[in-house]
Amino acid sequence: MAEKKAGRGWGDLQADTVEGRALAIYLRQLLDRSGKQLRDLEPSVRYDRSTISEFFSGKKVPSQQFIGKAVDALTTPLEREIRCQEALALWHKAKNPAPPSAHLPAPRPAEEAAAAALASVAATAQDQAAHAQEQLTQAHERNDRLTQERNRAQQMVTALSMLTVDLQQRMSGLKNPQGQETQQELARLTYQLDTAQQDLGRARASRGEAEQGSPAACARAATNLRNSSPVSAPPHPPRAATATPPSCHPCPKTFKRPSSEPTSTRCSTPCTASSTKARPCGTKSATNGT
């Protein structure tokens, strides 16, 4: 029996000719596309199920009347005319088959199934290869972005670390902590140190997220780096005012600078010759050896 049962495929074709096989295959395709069963055709074609099964297996060639009724029952009005023409053309060939010598050997179902399976596997492999190539390209691009973000974060960490150390050294080098100016300078440096340490913490967190390689971490790292602006190094506090040396002074002794300057510094203006003991600055005295 060639009846198509629920959950099972068609049975083997039993036609003796190539034309009979072609007609049976065409009728099976119509039935498959319609979604019906062989038993659903009984009221339309007025044949019992056993005879219908023989027509669909190719064991017997149906009548022209059966072809017309079967096509009407299995097709929609829009395609009914063209399907009927195709079925009748196959029916005429099945009723008047060509001699066996005029046909090439019929393809074996096993070979057809193997070729179809191979083509399906090849198509699937091509799709998977294209998808893998796309993923590889995206991974390379993402890795480049993460490397850039990590380098930027490392530069930020280095700069902020140096700035933090500089601020701490300047705070520890302040003298006279009770003075008003020193207190103001200390408060300013403290504020800048706190800001630098906060930015340093964000920069380190951004570097860690970039090294983890998460896309979301990469976006957060970029946002943190844009929001973190390094604190500009504050200007050094002004030096204490020093006494300005006179343009000329009587020697033999060297003009003495304030204690903050080296004692060997001498003025660049030569002394006047108004005194017999006077001598140009920059020469050594015979009495004190300076």
Phi, psi and omega in degrees: 000142182256013182295138180270110180270159182298129177084000181234159178269185179287154174281181181291147176286142183242012181290145180272344184237161177295321181294322177293323177295319181296319179294316180297319178297319180296318179295322177296320179296319177300316181294320180296317181291330181283338182079011181264174175249166180299325181293338179288343181276344185304313181293330185278318185265344178062044171234152178285166186295325181296317180292320178298321179296323178293324177294318184282344176270348182086002180295324177230150175269123183288172176279164178296325178297320179296320180300313181297315181291323179295318178295319178299322184281338187252000183233165177270161181301329183291327183254000189297317185295313182290325177293324180293321178296318179296315182295320180291326177296317176294326180294318179298321179292323179291327178286334181231069184291153176284160178301150182302329181290342181277354183253146169284161177302132180295138179296140180280139182301325181295320179292320178298317180295321180294318179295319179295319179295321179295318178296321179295318179296319180296317179296318178296320180295321178296317178298317180295322179294319178296319179295319179295322178295320178296317178296323179294318178297316178296323179294320178296315179298318180294322178295321178296317179297318180294323178296317178297316180295321179294319179295318178297318179295321180294319177298320179296318179297316181297313182296316182290327177295316178296320180294321179297315178297318180297318180294321179295320178295319180292326177292320180288339182271359179290136178253162179053066184295349181274347182289151182294316180296321179294321178297318179295316179297321179295318179295319180295316180294324178296317178297315180294325179293317179298316179298317180296321180292323177295314178296325179295319178297318178295320180296319178295321178295320178296320179296319179296319179293321178295325179289335179289333174085020178273137178300319178294322178295324179297317179294318179294324179295319179296320179295316180297321181292323178292326181280341183267109177251125182297143179287129179291142182296125182292150179293151178294145179297146182297143177287158177293144181293136180252154180291138179273124181290149177292157181293333178206146181209154178288132173261177036273356184264150181288143176294130184268126176277167173300162186298338181284346181256156177297143184286346182274358181287137180232157180286159183265000182261126180292149180288161177280159181262029181288339181242147179290337178270353181284148179213156180297145176293151180100348176263153181277147178273140180283342184272318184248355176072016182268000000 
